[in-house]
Amino acid sequence: MRDRRRDRRGRGLRGSLVPPGSPLWVTPAERFDQLVLDAVEALEDTWAESLRAVEFAVEEVPPEPVDGAGQLGGAADQPVPLGRTFPARDGRPARVVVYRRPVEGRTPSSRVRDAFVHDVVVELVAELLGLEPETVDPDYPEEDGWS
């Protein structure tokens, strides 16, 4: 007799082949963090001196926009940011933050996401350094038609 829970409706095994908690298990958030690290490492080959004092971080979503009176601002007419830069200030190092959920929402597959994350990091580093993205990475953009 066949166990119905294992091969439900003839679709084959369901779920991951690697159990959670094992050394091979990687969450989507950890995979995204690694994409950002890979993009930063690729830029550090050329821009090591300029990026030495820059912190890179990944956050899930951008914070809610707040207007000057402390009220939630009109975010409906503003595009969702993919990342943000914070210049060095008051003894704090400069910081580049990439927002995971907005980036994932704009990329239909993991293959496209790799190149898109790289381009987002290039744009943010260029903004922080006051340069054009093409100056930071001559191969920018990796894909045409990101919108």
C-alpha positions in Angstrom: 0.0 0.0 0.0 1.3 3.4 -0.9 1.6 6.2 1.7 -0.7 9.0 0.3 0.9 11.8 2.4 4.3 11.2 0.8 3.2 11.5 -2.8 0.0 13.3 -2.7 -1.9 13.4 -6.0 1.1 12.0 -7.9 3.1 15.3 -7.7 6.2 13.7 -6.2 7.9 14.7 -3.0 7.0 18.1 -1.5 9.2 20.5 0.3 12.9 20.9 0.6 15.3 18.0 0.5 17.4 19.6 3.2 15.9 19.7 6.6 15.9 23.0 8.5 18.7 23.4 10.9 21.2 21.3 9.0 24.4 22.9 7.8 23.1 23.0 4.2 19.9 24.8 5.0 20.0 28.5 3.9 17.0 30.8 4.4 16.0 33.2 1.6 17.1 36.1 3.9 20.6 34.6 4.3 20.8 34.0 0.5 19.9 37.7 -0.1 22.5 38.8 2.5 25.1 36.7 0.6 24.1 38.4 -2.7 24.7 41.8 -1.1 28.1 40.7 0.3 29.1 39.3 -3.1 28.3 42.6 -4.8 30.3 44.6 -2.1 33.3 42.3 -2.5 33.2 42.8 -6.3 33.4 46.5 -5.8 36.0 46.4 -3.0 38.6 45.1 -5.6 38.5 48.6 -7.2 37.2 50.8 -4.4 38.8 49.3 -1.2 40.1 52.5 0.1 36.9 54.5 -0.4 34.7 51.6 1.1 37.0 50.8 4.0 34.9 52.9 6.5 31.5 52.1 5.0 29.1 49.7 6.7 26.7 47.7 4.6 23.5 46.4 5.9 20.3 44.6 4.8 16.9 45.5 6.2 13.6 43.9 5.4 11.6 47.0 4.4 12.2 50.7 4.5 10.9 52.7 7.4 7.5 54.5 7.1 8.0 58.0 5.8 7.3 60.8 8.3 6.6 64.4 7.3 7.9 67.4 9.2 5.1 67.4 11.7 5.8 63.8 12.8 2.8 62.4 10.9 3.0 59.5 8.4 3.7 61.2 5.1 1.9 60.7 1.7 3.8 57.6 0.7 1.3 56.6 -2.0 2.8 58.9 -4.6 6.4 58.0 -3.8 8.1 54.8 -5.2 9.3 52.3 -2.6 13.1 52.8 -2.1 15.4 49.8 -2.8 18.1 51.1 -0.5 19.4 54.2 1.2 22.7 55.8 2.1 23.7 57.5 5.3 26.8 59.7 5.2 29.3 59.5 8.0 28.2 61.8 10.9 29.0 62.4 14.6 31.6 59.6 14.7 29.4 57.1 13.0 30.7 55.5 9.8 28.9 55.9 6.4 26.3 53.3 5.9 24.6 51.7 2.9 21.3 49.8 3.5 19.6 47.6 0.9 15.9 46.7 1.5 15.3 43.0 0.9 11.6 42.9 0.3 11.3 45.7 -2.3 14.3 44.3 -4.2 12.8 40.7 -4.2 9.4 42.2 -5.3 11.0 43.6 -8.4 12.8 40.5 -9.5 10.9 37.5 -10.9 13.6 34.9 -10.4 16.8 34.3 -8.5 18.9 34.5 -11.6 17.7 38.0 -12.4 17.9 38.9 -8.7 21.7 38.4 -8.6 22.3 41.0 -11.3 19.7 43.4 -9.9 21.1 43.3 -6.3 24.6 44.1 -7.8 23.2 47.1 -9.7 21.3 48.4 -6.6 24.6 48.2 -4.6 26.5 49.9 -7.4 23.9 52.7 -7.5 24.0 53.2 -3.7 27.8 53.2 -3.5 27.9 55.7 -6.4 25.4 57.9 -4.5 27.5 57.7 -1.4 30.8 58.5 -3.2 29.2 61.3 -5.3 30.0 59.4 -8.6 28.1 58.1 -11.5 27.2 54.3 -11.4 29.2 53.7 -14.6 32.3 55.1 -12.9 31.9 52.8 -9.9 31.3 49.7 -12.1 32.0 50.0 -15.9 29.7 47.0 -16.5 26.7 48.9 -15.0 23.8 48.2 -15.7 24.1 44.4 -16.0 20.6 44.1 -17.5 18.7 46.5 -19.6 15.3 47.7 -18.6 15.2 47.4 -14.8 12.2 49.6 -14.0 
